[in-house]
């Protein structure tokens, strides 16, 4: 919001100079836009310090020193969790949202470590996947209880690790594909950019985990995942006035192009292969045009990277050597640089 107000101030000055807005309305217009809350360097360092302090405490307890008996070690880790959770409750009551968010994230990490340390202390054999998922659910409850995006990010991370901690077989259930939409909804409600990033990435990883269950589908599952992400990107674009929606758009555009590109290296042959490569080029060009139209640099970058990958795939299909491909790309890069320089010079003139 602070960046928007700075741009608005510049625009209002230009409108006043052009006679479009009366000068006496300038301050009234700017007062309608509130200054966005900005996290300074000291607050950022405090958050990092709190996270590192929690990690240091867990590492201290995790060190299986013979000087610390089992029960005191267990009591120490439980007491640490209760202390951090109590501190988060105090911070929430004192209306300090940044401190509350940070402490709840640290509490979620301590709880996850406590599950593993309890098994280590009392020699209890357990399933790593179950432990990670249990810790993820606990972190999700902390996130909901304290409206903490930090704890939500930890929950998605723990559930994501849990997806790949167990056996990849048809009987395994995939949790992340269901948890990611919940994270996206919470990111929308709380207007949380970190949670939006985590939920978007979690959905892509969740789709990958689901695809692993149905390997017999081959390219069909990859194309279906690409279509799902493309549809979600289109929906996010309709709400691009919110920053969280823009974050979803960026991640889903990259994910859709990646899934589509990988699908072309599995089963396609003959005419299907040619159709895939041609569609790949067209889709990449469309994404580039979309990114330039919406002034979304990361979407444009996704289209450029996808087009480069498509050209590389075509060169590979044609059987060209690496030196030939390198020369071709060098020539294209030189042409692009010269054209860009001429365009910039003409624009300045």
GIMOBEL-V51813 format. One record per residue. N is the residue number from 1. RES is the residue in one letter. PHI is phi in whole degrees, -180 to 180 (NA if undefined). NEAR is the number of other ideal C-beta (glycine too) atoms within 12 Angstrom. D_FIRST is the distance of its C-alpha to the first C-alpha in Angstrom with 1 decimal. Layout:
{{N RES PHI NEAR D_FIRST} {N RES PHI NEAR D_FIRST}}
This chain:
{{1 X NA 17 0.0} {2 X -64 15 3.8} {3 X -65 14 5.4} {4 X -64 18 5.0} {5 X -67 20 6.2} {6 X -64 17 8.7} {7 X -67 15 9.9} {8 X -64 23 10.3} {9 X -62 21 12.3} {10 X -66 16 14.4} {11 X -65 20 15.1} {12 X -63 27 16.1} {13 X -62 19 18.4} {14 X -68 15 20.0} {15 X -66 18 20.5} {16 X -67 20 22.2} {17 X -63 13 24.3} {18 X -85 12 25.3} {19 X 81 9 26.2} {20 X -84 15 24.0} {21 X -131 20 22.2} {22 X -64 14 24.1} {23 X -65 16 23.1} {24 X -71 10 23.3} {25 X -91 15 20.4} {26 X -61 22 17.9} {27 X -67 16 16.9} {28 X -64 13 17.0} {29 X -67 21 14.5} {30 X -68 22 12.0} {31 X -69 14 12.8} {32 X -73 15 11.9} {33 X -110 20 8.1} {34 X -82 12 7.4} {35 X -73 16 6.2} {36 X -70 15 4.5} {37 X -74 12 7.9} {38 X -115 15 9.2} {39 X -91 20 12.6} {40 X -80 11 15.0} {41 X -65 10 18.3} {42 X -65 12 20.4} {43 X -67 19 18.6} {44 X -63 15 18.6} {45 X -66 14 22.3} {46 X -65 21 23.0} {47 X -64 27 21.9} {48 X -62 18 23.9} {49 X -63 17 26.8} {50 X -65 31 26.9} {51 X -63 28 27.1} {52 X -67 17 29.8} {53 X -65 23 31.6} {54 X -63 37 31.8} {55 X -65 21 33.1} {56 X -66 19 35.6} {57 X -65 27 36.9} {58 X -65 31 37.5} {59 X -64 19 39.2} {60 X -64 20 41.3} {61 X -71 31 42.5} {62 X -67 25 42.9} {63 X -64 18 45.4} {64 X -81 16 48.7} {65 X -81 15 50.5} {66 X -69 8 53.9} {67 X -72 9 53.4} {68 X -106 19 51.0} {69 X -64 14 52.8} {70 X -65 22 51.3} {71 X -64 14 50.7} {72 X -61 15 49.0} {73 X -66 27 46.8} {74 X -65 23 45.8} {75 X -64 20 45.2} {76 X -67 28 43.1} {77 X -70 37 40.7} {78 X -68 24 40.6} {79 X -64 19 40.1} {80 X -64 33 37.2} {81 X -63 36 35.5} {82 X -65 19 36.2} {83 X -66 22 35.0} {84 X -68 37 31.6} {85 X -64 34 31.2} {86 X -65 19 32.3} {87 X -63 27 29.8} {88 X -65 37 27.0} {89 X -63 22 28.4} {90 X -64 18 28.6} {91 X -65 26 25.0} {92 X -66 24 24.0} {93 X -68 14 26.2} {94 X -84 14 24.8} {95 X 59 10 21.3} {96 X -121 19 20.1} {97 X -65 25 18.1} {98 X -65 27 17.7} {99 X -66 29 21.4} {100 X -61 34 22.4} {101 X -61 36 20.7} {102 X -66 39 22.4} {103 X -66 39 25.7} {104 X -68 46 25.9} {105 X -65 41 25.3} {106 X -65 41 28.1} {107 X -62 45 30.3} {108 X -65 46 30.0} {109 X -66 41 31.2} {110 X -65 44 34.0} {111 X -65 38 35.1} {112 X -61 39 35.3} {113 X -68 37 37.3} {114 X -64 36 39.5} {115 X -63 36 40.7} {116 X -69 30 42.0} {117 X -70 35 43.4} {118 X -63 29 45.2} {119 X -64 22 47.0} {120 X -70 23 47.8} {121 X -67 27 49.1} {122 X -104 16 51.3} {123 X 54 11 52.2} {124 X -99 16 50.8} {125 X -81 12 50.6} {126 X -143 21 47.7} {127 X -89 18 45.8} {128 X -60 22 42.7} {129 X -64 29 41.0} {130 X -64 24 41.6} {131 X -64 30 40.4} {132 X -66 33 37.1} {133 X -68 34 36.5} {134 X -63 29 37.5} {135 X -65 39 35.0} {136 X -64 41 32.3} {137 X -65 29 33.1} {138 X -63 31 33.1} {139 X -64 46 29.6} {140 X -65 39 28.4} {141 X -64 22 30.0} {142 X -63 39 28.2} {143 X -63 42 24.9} {144 X -69 23 25.7} {145 X -67 21 27.1} {146 X -110 37 24.2} {147 X 49 23 21.3} {148 X -104 38 21.0} {149 X -71 39 19.3} {150 X -64 39 21.1} {151 X -65 46 24.4} {152 X -65 43 23.6} {153 X -63 40 23.2} {154 X -62 42 26.5} {155 X -61 46 28.1} {156 X -65 50 27.4} {157 X -65 36 28.6} {158 X -65 42 31.8} {159 X -66 46 32.5} {160 X -66 35 32.0} {161 X -63 27 34.5} {162 X -66 35 36.8} {163 X -62 37 36.9} {164 X -108 24 38.7} {165 X -87 26 40.6} {166 X -101 23 43.3} {167 X -80 15 45.7} {168 X -91 20 44.5} {169 X -135 13 46.9} {170 X -67 13 47.0} {171 X -85 9 47.2} {172 X -76 22 44.0} {173 X -90 23 41.2} {174 X -104 32 37.7} {175 X -93 35 35.0} {176 X -65 40 31.9} {177 X -66 30 32.0} {178 X -94 26 31.7} {179 X -75 38 29.3} {180 X -61 45 26.7} {181 X -61 23 26.0} {182 X -65 29 25.7} {183 X -62 46 23.1} {184 X -64 38 21.2} {185 X -64 22 21.4} {186 X -68 33 20.2} {187 X -62 38 17.2} {188 X -68 27 16.4} {189 X -68 20 17.2} {190 X -91 28 15.4} {191 X 53 22 12.4} {192 X -105 32 13.6} {193 X -71 26 13.2} {194 X -59 32 16.4} {195 X -69 41 18.4} {196 X -64 38 17.5} {197 X -61 29 18.8} {198 X -64 41 21.8} {199 X -68 47 22.6} {200 X -64 40 22.6} {201 X -64 33 24.8} {202 X -63 44 26.9} {203 X -65 42 27.6} {204 X -65 38 28.8} {205 X -65 34 31.0} {206 X -63 37 32.2} {207 X -62 38 33.4} {208 X -63 31 35.1} {209 X -67 33 36.9} {210 X -67 30 38.0} {211 X -61 31 39.3} {212 X -64 26 41.4} {213 X -78 22 43.2} {214 X -126 21 44.4} {215 X -63 18 45.5} {216 X -66 13 48.3} {217 X -75 18 45.9} {218 X 62 18 45.1} {219 X -67 27 42.9} {220 X -61 19 42.5} {221 X -67 26 40.2} {222 X -67 34 38.1} {223 X -66 30 37.8} {224 X -65 22 37.0} {225 X -63 36 34.2} {226 X -63 36 32.8} {227 X -66 22 33.1} {228 X -62 28 31.3} {229 X -67 36 28.3} {230 X -64 29 28.3} {231 X -64 20 28.3} {232 X -66 31 25.4} {233 X -64 41 23.5} {234 X -65 22 24.3} {235 X -64 18 23.1} {236 X -65 36 19.8} {237 X -66 27 19.5} {238 X -69 16 20.0} {239 X -117 20 16.8} {240 X -71 24 14.7} {241 X -74 14 11.9} {242 X -105 23 11.0} {243 X -65 26 10.3} {244 X -63 32 13.3} {245 X -65 30 15.5} {246 X -64 31 14.8} {247 X -62 36 15.9} {248 X -60 46 19.0} {249 X -59 37 19.7} {250 X -64 38 19.9} {251 X -64 37 22.1} {252 X -71 40 24.3} {253 X -64 44 24.9} {254 X -63 34 26.1} {255 X -65 37 28.1} {256 X -62 43 29.7} {257 X -66 44 30.9} {258 X -66 31 32.2} {259 X -63 37 34.2} {260 X -66 38 35.6} {261 X -64 38 36.7} {262 X -65 28 38.4} {263 X -61 32 40.2} {264 X -78 36 42.1} {265 X -106 24 43.9} {266 X -108 23 45.7} {267 X -120 20 48.1} {268 X -69 27 47.7} {269 X -145 14 50.8} {270 X 60 11 52.3} {271 X -64 10 50.8} {272 X -64 17 48.0} {273 X -67 23 46.9} {274 X -63 18 46.8} {275 X -64 15 44.9} {276 X -63 31 42.3} {277 X -66 32 41.9} {278 X -64 20 41.6} {279 X -65 24 39.1} {280 X -60 38 37.1} {281 X -64 28 37.0} {282 X -65 19 36.0} {283 X -64 34 33.2} {284 X -62 36 31.9} {285 X -63 22 32.0} {286 X -65 26 30.3} {287 X -66 40 27.4} {288 X -61 29 27.1} {289 X -63 18 27.1} {290 X -64 29 24.5} {291 X -63 32 22.2} {292 X -70 17 22.8} {293 X -67 15 22.4} {294 X -88 25 19.0} {295 X 58 12 17.9} {296 X -110 30 17.7} {297 X -62 17 19.4} {298 X -70 27 20.3} {299 X -67 36 21.9} {300 X -60 26 23.9} {301 X -63 21 24.9} {302 X -62 35 26.1} {303 X -65 35 28.3} {304 X -65 27 29.6} {305 X -62 23 30.6} {306 X -65 38 32.1} {307 X -66 31 34.1} {308 X -62 26 35.4} {309 X -63 27 36.5} {310 X -65 31 38.2} {311 X -65 25 40.0} {312 X -61 28 41.1} {313 X -64 29 42.4} {314 X -66 25 44.3} {315 X -63 23 45.9} {316 X -65 19 46.8} {317 X -64 22 48.4} {318 X -77 16 50.4} {319 X 80 10 51.7} {320 X -74 18 50.5} {321 X -75 12 50.8} {322 X -65 13 48.0} {323 X -67 11 49.2} {324 X -64 16 49.2} {325 X -63 22 45.6} {326 X -63 15 44.5} {327 X -65 15 46.1} {328 X -64 21 44.6} {329 X -66 20 41.0} {330 X -64 14 41.7} {331 X -65 14 42.9} {332 X -63 20 39.9} {333 X -64 16 37.5} {334 X -64 14 39.5} {335 X -63 14 39.3} {336 X -64 17 35.6} {337 X -66 14 35.1} {338 X -66 14 37.5} {339 X -65 14 35.9} {340 X -65 14 32.4} {341 X -64 14 33.8} {342 X -65 14 35.7} {343 X -65 13 32.7} {344 X -67 12 30.6} {345 X -66 11 33.5} {346 X -67 10 34.1} {347 X -64 9 30.4} {348 X -65 8 30.6} {349 X -67 7 34.0}}
